[in-house]
Amino acid sequence: MMTAKYEASQRAIRRRIIAIRRHVARDNRAAFARHLGISPTRWNNIERRTPLTLKVAKEALRASERLPIEDGITYERDLFCLCFSSADKEEGVKAFLEKRPAQWTGR
């Protein structure tokens, strides 16, 4: 079971990740993340994600705090459908089949 302390630390990590992505040059991000206590594996997993998916995931988290559970599930499903109909989804599938890294556009 998660405790308030665990949840607070997870929120702090999310804030640090957002700050790193906004304010640190791409070449320095991994080193800066390491300095803040974010493991290289975790950072690489985050960096590989499409910007659209990260944006939608953050929106779903924010919505979950203000919506009743049924509405939140519906909203999350709608956001998932948005991602599934994106150009990034097509690029991800194509990159996977071609065994190459995806080139995300955020669309």
Contact map, one row per residue, 1 for C-alpha under 8 A:
11100000000000000000000000000000000000000000000000000000000000000000000000000000000000000000000000000000000
11110110000000000000000000000000000000000000000000000000000000000000000000000000000000000000000000000000000
11111110000000000000000000000000000000000000000000000000000000000000000000000000000000000000000000000000000
01111111000000000000000000000000000000000000000000000000000000000000000000000000000000000000000000000000000
00111111100000000000000000000000000000000000000000000000000000000000000000000000000000000000000000000000000
01111111110000000000000000000000000000000000000000000000000000000000000000000000000000000000000000000000000
01111111111000000000000000000000000000000000000000000000000000000000000000000000000000000000000000000000000
00011111111100000000000000000000000000000000000000000000000000000000000000000000000000000000000000000000000
00001111111110000000000000000000000000000000000000000000000000000000000000000000000000000000000000000000000
00000111111111000000000000000000000000000000000000000000000000000000000000000000000000000000000000000000000
00000011111111100000000000000000000000000000000000000000000000000000000000000000000000000000000000000000000
00000001111111110000000000000000000000000000000000000000000000000000000000000000000000000000000000000000000
00000000111111111000000000000000000001000000000000000000000000000000000000000000000000000000000000000000000
00000000011111111100000000000000000000000000000000000000000000000000000000000000000000000000000000000000000
00000000001111111110000000000000000000000000000000000000000000000000000000000000000000000000000000000000000
00000000000111111111000000000000000100000000000000000000000000000000000000000000000000000000000000000000000
00000000000011111111100000000000100000000000000000000000000000000000000000000000000000000000000000000000000
00000000000001111111110000000000000000000000000000000000000000000000000000000000000000000000000000000000000
00000000000000111111111100000000000000000000000000000000000000000000000000000000000000000000000000000000000
00000000000000011111111100001001100000000000000000000000000000000000000000000000000000000000000000000000000
00000000000000001111111101001000000000000000000000000000000000000000000000000000000000000000000000000000000
00000000000000000111111100000000000000000000000000000000000000000000000000000000000000000000000000000000000
00000000000000000011111110000000000000000000000000000000000000000000000000000000000000000000000000000000000
00000000000000000011111111011001000000000000000000000000000000000000000000000000000000000000000000000000000
00000000000000000000001111111000000000000000000000000000000000000000000000000000000000000000000000000000000
00000000000000000000100111111000000000000000000000000000000000000000000000000000000000000000000000000000000
00000000000000000000000011111100000000000000000000000000000000000000000000000000000000000000000000000000000
00000000000000000000000111111111000000000000000000000000000000000000000000000000000000000000000000000000000
00000000000000000001100111111111100000000000000000000000000000000000000000000000000000000000000000000000000
00000000000000000000000000111111110000010011000000000000000000000000000000000000000000000000000000000000000
00000000000000000000000000011111111000000000000000000000000000000000000000000000000000000000000000000000000
00000000000000000001000100011111111100000000000000000000000000000000000000000000000000000000000000000000000
00000000000000001001000000001111111111110010000000000000000000000000000000000000000000000000000000000000000
00000000000000000000000000000111111111110000000000000000000000000000000000000000000000000000000000000000000
00000000000000000000000000000011111111000000000000000000000000000000000000000000000000000000000000000000000
00000000000000010000000000000001111111000000000000000000000000000000000000000000000000000000000000000000000
00000000000000000000000000000000111111100000000000000000000000000000000000000000000000000000000000000000000
00000000000010000000000000000000111111110110000000000000000000000000000000000000000000000000000000000000000
00000000000000000000000000000000110011111110000000000000000000000000000000000000000000000000000000000000000
00000000000000000000000000000100110001111111000000000000000000000000000000000000000000000000000000000000000
00000000000000000000000000000000000000111111100000000000000000000000000000000000000000000000000000000000000
00000000000000000000000000000000000001111111110000000000000000000000000000000000000000000000000000000000000
00000000000000000000000000000100100001111111111000000000000000000000000000000000000000000000000000000000000
00000000000000000000000000000100000000011111111100000000000000000000000000000000000000000000000000000000000
00000000000000000000000000000000000000001111111110000000000000000000000000000000000000000000000000000000000
00000000000000000000000000000000000000000111111110000000000000000000000000000000000000000000000000000000000
00000000000000000000000000000000000000000011111110000000000000000000000000000000000000000000000000000000000
00000000000000000000000000000000000000000001111111000000000000000000000000000000000000000000000000000000000
00000000000000000000000000000000000000000000111111101100000000000000000000000000000000000000000000000000000
00000000000000000000000000000000000000000000000111111100000000000000000000000000000000010000000000000001110
00000000000000000000000000000000000000000000000011111110000000000000000000000000000000000000000000000001110
00000000000000000000000000000000000000000000000001111111000000000000000000000000001000010000000000000000011
00000000000000000000000000000000000000000000000011111111100000000000000000000000001000000000000000000000000
00000000000000000000000000000000000000000000000011111111110000000000000000000000000000000000000000000000000
00000000000000000000000000000000000000000000000000111111111000000000000000000000000000000000000000000000000
00000000000000000000000000000000000000000000000000011111111100000000000000000011001000000000000000000000000
00000000000000000000000000000000000000000000000000001111111110000000000000000000000000000000000000000000000
00000000000000000000000000000000000000000000000000000111111111000000000000000000000000000000000000000000000
00000000000000000000000000000000000000000000000000000011111111100000000000000000000000000000000000000000000
00000000000000000000000000000000000000000000000000000001111111110000000100110010000000000000000000000000000
00000000000000000000000000000000000000000000000000000000111111111000000000000000000000000000000000000000000
00000000000000000000000000000000000000000000000000000000011111111100000000000000000000000000000000000000000
00000000000000000000000000000000000000000000000000000000001111111110000100000000000000000000000000000000000
00000000000000000000000000000000000000000000000000000000000111111111100100000000000000000000000000000000000
00000000000000000000000000000000000000000000000000000000000011111110000000000000000000000000000000000000000
00000000000000000000000000000000000000000000000000000000000001111111000000000000000000000000000000000000000
00000000000000000000000000000000000000000000000000000000000000111111101100000000000000000000000000000000000
00000000000000000000000000000000000000000000000000000000000000010111111100000000000000000000000000000000000
00000000000000000000000000000000000000000000000000000000000000010011111110000000000000000000000000000000000
00000000000000000000000000000000000000000000000000000000000000000001111111000000000000000000000000000000000
00000000000000000000000000000000000000000000000000000000000000000011111111100000000000000000000000000000000
00000000000000000000000000000000000000000000000000000000000100110011111111110000000000000000000000000000000
00000000000000000000000000000000000000000000000000000000000000000000111111111000000000000000000000000000000
00000000000000000000000000000000000000000000000000000000000000000000011111111100000000000000000000000000000
00000000000000000000000000000000000000000000000000000000000100000000001111111110000000000000000000000000000
00000000000000000000000000000000000000000000000000000000000100000000000111111111000000000000000000000000000
00000000000000000000000000000000000000000000000000000000000000000000000011111111100000000000000000000000000
00000000000000000000000000000000000000000000000000000000000000000000000001111111110000000000000000000000000
00000000000000000000000000000000000000000000000000000001000100000000000000111111111000000000000000000000000
00000000000000000000000000000000000000000000000000000001000000000000000000011111111100000000000000000000000
00000000000000000000000000000000000000000000000000000000000000000000000000001111111110000000000000000000000
00000000000000000000000000000000000000000000000000000000000000000000000000000111111111000000000000000000000
00000000000000000000000000000000000000000000000000011001000000000000000000000011111111011000000000000000000
00000000000000000000000000000000000000000000000000000000000000000000000000000001111111001000000000000000000
00000000000000000000000000000000000000000000000000000000000000000000000000000000111111101000000000000000000
00000000000000000000000000000000000000000000000000000000000000000000000000000000011111111100000000000000001
00000000000000000000000000000000000000000000000000000000000000000000000000000000000011111110000000000000111
00000000000000000000000000000000000000000000000001010000000000000000000000000000001001111111000000000001111
00000000000000000000000000000000000000000000000000000000000000000000000000000000001111111111100000000000000
00000000000000000000000000000000000000000000000000000000000000000000000000000000000001111111110000000000000
00000000000000000000000000000000000000000000000000000000000000000000000000000000000000111111111000000111000
00000000000000000000000000000000000000000000000000000000000000000000000000000000000000011111111100000101000
00000000000000000000000000000000000000000000000000000000000000000000000000000000000000001111111110000000000
00000000000000000000000000000000000000000000000000000000000000000000000000000000000000000111111111000000000
00000000000000000000000000000000000000000000000000000000000000000000000000000000000000000011111111111100000
00000000000000000000000000000000000000000000000000000000000000000000000000000000000000000001111111111100000
00000000000000000000000000000000000000000000000000000000000000000000000000000000000000000000111111110000000
00000000000000000000000000000000000000000000000000000000000000000000000000000000000000000000011111110000000
00000000000000000000000000000000000000000000000000000000000000000000000000000000000000000000001111111000000
00000000000000000000000000000000000000000000000000000000000000000000000000000000000000000000001111111100000
00000000000000000000000000000000000000000000000000000000000000000000000000000000000000000000001100111110000
00000000000000000000000000000000000000000000000000000000000000000000000000000000000000000011001100011111000
00000000000000000000000000000000000000000000000000000000000000000000000000000000000000000010000000001111100
00000000000000000000000000000000000000000000000001100000000000000000000000000000000000010011000000000111111
00000000000000000000000000000000000000000000000001100000000000000000000000000000000000110000000000000011111
00000000000000000000000000000000000000000000000001110000000000000000000000000000000000110000000000000001111
00000000000000000000000000000000000000000000000000010000000000000000000000000000000001110000000000000001111
